[in-house]
Amino acid sequence: MLVKKNFSARSILLFSGAHLVWLSLWAFFVAFLYKFSQLKNISIPWLPFSLIGTAVAFYVGFKNNNAYGRLWEARKIWGAIVNDSRSWAAGVVGFINNNLSEEKLTEEELDAIKKRLVYSHIGWLYSLRKQLLIPTPWEHINQNRLVRMTTKKRLRNRGVGLYDKEVEESEVSNYLPKEDYDTLINSKNTATQIIANQAEFIAELRSKNIINDFRHVELQELLNNFYTHQGKCERIKKFPLPRQYSSMSFTFIAIFSFILPFGMVSEFSKIGEYGVWLSIPFTVVVGWVYLMMELIGDYSENPFEGLSNDIPMLSLCRTIEIDLREMLGETELPDPIESKNYVLM
């Protein structure tokens, strides 16, 4: 997540600079041909360009609206995870006691049960985050060589690569029960199995009368909520913005950018001798605006990609961890995740 209020000119150029280069060269090439060849004898009216531009703007706007919808839905899901995680810890701390059991447990034994339930949940958070960051075929890291190289650089300088130390501190192995770790970590879907393991454990607590039916149902309901939140995240991760919309948007922008200089140079040539050259900067500006709309939507449609436009899952996981461990009475807590290079992950 980008936390800077306004982008600097440098950051905008870094994001779209390569496109400015080829767009400028193409505009200059068309202007040069118009000035020194027979291209000027072909009169191209502006009306078709304005119609195409309007249609493309509507299409790109539709794509961007849906891309933003995916991004905002992902943030709402993680907001619900934050709320239910706090409810889980509050329930564990409040429900696990000797009020119901015939065989009284020591305070150390009760604390161990609470810690296992809370720490396993923290392990689920970090495991879910890790799974959501696994690249899918349609994400930028799996595209052509140029896009792949650019994405690797962005991951390193403006993405998850900024937080290697924090990720190492949050390894799933630090939170899962030692006796279950190997089984859980080698599962096809570790996050799913962690919740299943939690369900088995609270069922065991019920059988020992450490919790009653009501408390068992309440805790199980929260586990069901975590399954729901996980499924929603997996739906966004594993089902892309339909490619017919995303891909055709890029195609329409490419076509519009290709024909744009022909309409611009024809119109600006009416101004006078230097009108042909004046068309170049205006072509670049108009084309760049359309390209930026396409890029913004393209980099917003996958909110679990590990780039700067992502949901700040690591920060949210750490916030939840701090809250939950504090509920257990711990005082030696990790620091909150801070933004780096104006990026919060």
C-alpha positions in Angstrom: 0.0 0.0 0.0 1.3 3.4 -1.0 1.2 5.8 2.0 2.5 9.0 0.4 -0.3 11.5 -0.2 0.9 12.7 -3.6 3.3 11.1 -6.0 6.4 12.9 -7.0 7.3 13.5 -10.7 10.2 11.1 -10.3 8.0 8.3 -9.0 5.5 8.8 -11.8 8.3 8.7 -14.4 9.6 5.5 -12.8 6.2 4.0 -13.1 5.5 5.0 -16.7 8.8 6.4 -18.1 9.4 3.6 -20.6 6.0 4.2 -22.2 6.8 7.9 -22.5 9.9 7.0 -24.5 8.3 4.9 -27.2 5.2 7.2 -27.3 7.5 10.3 -27.9 9.5 8.5 -30.6 6.3 7.4 -32.4 4.8 10.9 -32.3 8.1 12.4 -33.7 8.2 9.7 -36.4 4.7 10.5 -37.6 5.3 14.2 -37.5 8.5 13.8 -39.5 6.7 11.7 -42.2 4.0 14.3 -42.3 6.4 17.1 -42.8 8.8 15.5 -45.3 6.7 13.0 -47.2 3.4 12.7 -49.1 1.6 11.8 -45.9 0.3 15.4 -45.7 -1.8 14.8 -48.8 -3.9 12.4 -46.8 -6.4 14.3 -44.8 -7.6 12.4 -41.7 -10.6 14.1 -40.0 -10.5 14.3 -36.2 -14.0 12.9 -35.6 -13.0 9.2 -35.8 -10.2 9.7 -33.3 -12.5 11.4 -30.8 -15.1 8.6 -31.2 -12.4 5.9 -30.6 -10.9 7.9 -27.7 -14.3 8.2 -26.0 -15.1 4.5 -26.5 -11.6 3.5 -25.1 -12.0 5.8 -22.1 -15.4 4.2 -21.2 -13.9 0.7 -21.6 -10.8 1.5 -19.5 -13.0 3.2 -16.9 -15.1 0.0 -16.7 -11.9 -2.1 -16.2 -10.5 0.3 -13.6 -13.8 0.4 -11.7 -13.8 -3.4 -11.4 -10.0 -3.5 -10.5 -10.7 -1.0 -7.7 -13.6 -3.2 -6.6 -11.3 -6.2 -6.2 -8.8 -4.1 -4.3 -11.3 -2.7 -1.9 -13.1 -6.0 -1.4 -9.7 -7.5 -0.4 -9.2 -4.7 2.2 -12.7 -5.3 3.6 -12.0 -9.0 4.0 -8.8 -8.3 5.9 -10.6 -5.8 8.0 -13.1 -8.6 9.0 -10.1 -10.8 9.8 -8.8 -8.2 12.1 -12.1 -8.0 14.0 -12.7 -11.7 14.2 -9.1 -12.3 15.3 -9.6 -10.0 18.3 -12.9 -11.7 19.1 -11.1 -15.1 18.9 -8.5 -14.0 21.4 -11.1 -12.5 23.7 -13.1 -15.7 23.6 -10.1 -17.9 24.3 -9.0 -15.7 27.2 -12.5 -15.5 28.7 -13.7 -19.0 28.1 -10.6 -21.1 29.1 -10.8 -21.5 32.9 -11.6 -23.9 35.7 -15.3 -22.8 36.2 -16.7 -25.9 34.5 -14.1 -28.7 34.7 -14.2 -31.2 37.5 -10.4 -31.7 37.3 -8.9 -28.4 38.0 -6.0 -27.3 35.8 -3.1 -25.2 37.1 -2.7 -21.6 35.9 0.3 -22.7 33.8 -1.8 -25.4 32.1 -4.6 -22.9 31.3 -2.1 -20.4 30.0 -0.5 -23.1 27.8 -3.9 -23.9 26.3 -4.7 -20.2 25.7 -1.3 -19.6 24.1 -1.6 -22.6 21.8 -5.0 -21.4 20.5 -3.9 -17.8 20.1 -0.5 -18.6 18.6 -1.9 -21.1 16.2 -4.2 -18.4 14.9 -1.3 -16.1 14.4 0.4 -18.9 12.5 -2.8 -19.1 10.4 -2.5 -15.4 9.6 1.0 -15.6 8.4 0.4 -18.8 6.5 -2.6 -17.3 4.7 -0.5 -14.3 3.7 2.3 -16.5 2.4 -0.2 -18.6 0.3 -1.8 -15.5 -1.1 1.6 -14.2 -2.4 2.2 -17.3 -4.5 2.2 -16.0 -8.1 -0.6 -17.0 -10.5 -0.1 -17.2 -14.3 -1.8 -13.9 -15.0 0.2 -11.8 -12.6 3.1 -9.6 -13.8 5.9 -11.8 -12.5 4.8 -14.5 -15.0 4.5 -12.3 -18.1 7.0 -11.7 -20.9 10.7 -11.2 -20.2 10.6 -7.4 -20.0 7.6 -7.2 -17.7 9.0 -10.0 -15.6 12.4 -8.2 -15.1 10.6 -4.9 -14.3 8.4 -6.7 -11.8 11.3 -8.4 -10.0 12.9 -5.0 -9.6 9.7 -3.5 -8.2 9.2 -6.5 -5.8 12.7 -5.8 -4.5 12.6 -2.0 -4.3 8.9 -1.2 -3.9 7.3 -4.5 -2.7 7.7 -7.5 -0.4 11.5 -7.4 -0.9 11.7 -4.4 1.4 10.6 -6.5 4.3 12.8 -9.6 4.3 13.8 -9.1 8.0 10.2 -8.7 9.2 9.0 -11.7 7.2 11.8 -13.8 8.7 10.7 -12.8 12.2 7.1 -13.8 11.4 7.9 -17.4 10.2 4.9 -19.7 10.7 7.1 -22.2 12.6 7.3 -19.7 15.5 3.6 -20.1 16.2 2.4 -23.6 15.4 2.5 -26.4 18.0 5.8 -28.3 17.6 4.1 -31.7 17.6 1.8 -30.7 14.7 4.2 -28.5 12.7 5.5 -31.1 10.2 2.0 -32.3 9.4 0.5 -28.8 9.0 3.4 -27.3 7.0 3.5 -30.1 4.5 -0.2 -29.9 3.8 -1.5 -28.9 0.4 -3.3 -25.9 2.0 -1.6 -25.2 5.3 -3.9 -22.4 6.4 -7.0 -24.7 5.9 -5.4 -27.4 8.0 -4.4 -25.0 10.8 -8.0 -24.1 11.3 -9.0 -27.8 11.2 -6.4 -28.5 13.8 -7.8 -25.7 15.9 -11.3 -27.2 15.6 -10.0 -30.6 16.8 -8.3 -29.0 19.8 -11.4 -27.1 21.0 -13.4 -30.3 20.5 -10.9 -32.0 22.8 -11.3 -29.2 25.3 -15.1 -29.8 25.2 -14.7 -33.5 25.8 -12.7 -32.6 29.0 -15.3 -30.1 30.1 -12.8 -27.3 30.0 -15.4 -25.4 27.9 -19.2 -26.1 27.7 -21.4 -26.5 24.6 -22.1 -22.8 24.3 -18.4 -21.8 24.4 -17.5 -24.6 22.0 -20.1 -23.3 19.5 -19.0 -19.7 19.9 -15.3 -20.6 19.2 -16.2 -22.9 16.3 -18.3 -20.1 14.8 -15.3 -17.9 14.8 -13.2 -20.7 13.1 -16.0 -20.9 10.5 -15.7 -17.2 9.9 -12.0 -17.6 9.3 -12.7 -20.2 6.7 -15.1 -17.8 5.0 -12.5 -15.0 5.0 -9.9 -17.3 3.6 -12.2 -18.5 0.9 -13.0 -14.9 -0.1 -9.3 -14.1 -0.4 -8.7 -17.2 -2.4 -11.5 -16.3 -4.7 -9.9 -13.0 -5.5 -6.4 -14.6 -5.8 -7.4 -17.5 -8.0 -10.0 -15.9 -10.2 -8.6 -13.0 -12.2 -10.4 -10.0 -13.6 -11.8 -11.7 -16.7 -9.1 -11.6 -19.3 -11.4 -10.6 -22.1 -11.8 -7.3 -20.3 -8.3 -6.8 -19.1 -6.5 -7.9 -22.3 -8.8 -6.1 -24.7 -8.4 -2.9 -22.7 -4.7 -3.1 -23.3 -5.3 -3.8 -27.0 -7.6 -0.8 -27.4 -5.1 1.5 -25.8 -2.4 0.2 -28.1 -4.6 0.8 -31.2 -5.6 4.3 -30.0 -1.9 5.2 -29.2 -0.9 4.0 -32.6 -3.4 6.1 -34.6 -3.4 9.1 -32.3 -0.4 11.0 -33.9 -2.0 10.8 -37.3 -5.1 12.7 -36.1 -3.0 15.2 -34.0 -0.6 16.1 -36.7 -3.3 16.6 -39.2 -5.2 19.0 -36.9 -2.1 20.9 -35.6 -0.8 21.4 -39.2 -3.6 23.9 -39.7 -2.1 26.2 -37.1 0.9 27.1 -39.3 4.4 26.1 -40.3 5.4 24.8 -36.8 2.1 23.2 -36.0 3.3 19.8 -37.1 6.0 19.8 -34.4 3.7 21.2 -31.8 1.5 18.1 -32.2 4.3 16.0 -30.7 4.0 17.1 -27.0 0.2 17.1 -27.2 0.2 13.6 -28.7 2.5 12.4 -25.9 0.3 14.0 -23.1 -2.9 12.6 -24.4 -1.5 9.1 -25.1 0.3 9.1 -21.7 -3.0 9.9 -19.9 -4.7 6.9 -21.5 -1.7 4.7 -20.8 -1.6 5.7 -17.1 -5.3 4.8 -16.8 -4.5 1.4 -18.2 -1.5 0.9 -16.0 -3.3 1.9 -12.8 -6.0 -0.6 -13.4 -3.6 -3.3 -14.5 -1.6 -2.9 -11.2 -4.7 -2.7 -9.0 -6.6 -5.8 -10.2 -4.4 -8.3 -8.2 -4.3 -7.1 -4.6 -2.2 -10.0 -3.4 0.8 -9.7 -5.8 3.4 -8.4 -3.4 3.7 -5.0 -5.1 3.2 -1.5 -3.8 -0.5 -1.4 -4.6 -1.2 -4.5 -2.5 -3.2 -4.8 0.6 -0.7 -4.4 3.5 -1.1 -7.9 4.8 2.1 -8.1 6.7 1.3 -4.9 8.6 -2.2 -6.2 9.4 -0.8 -9.6 10.5 1.6 -7.8 12.8 -1.1 -5.5 14.2 -3.3 -8.6 15.0 -0.3 -10.4 16.5 0.5 -7.5 18.8 -3.2 -7.2 20.0 -3.6 -10.9 20.6 -0.3 -11.4 22.4 -1.1 -8.4 24.6 -4.4 -10.0 25.4 -2.4 -13.0 26.7 -0.6 -10.6 29.1 2.7 -10.6 27.2 4.8 -7.5 27.4 7.7 -8.4 25.0 5.9 -7.6 21.8 7.2 -7.1 18.3 7.2 -3.6 16.7 4.5 -2.6 14.3 5.4 -2.7 10.6 6.5 0.7 9.4 6.4 1.9 5.8 9.6 1.9 3.7 10.1 4.1 0.7 6.5 5.2 1.3 5.3 1.6 0.8 3.5 -0.4 3.6 3.3 -4.1 3.0 
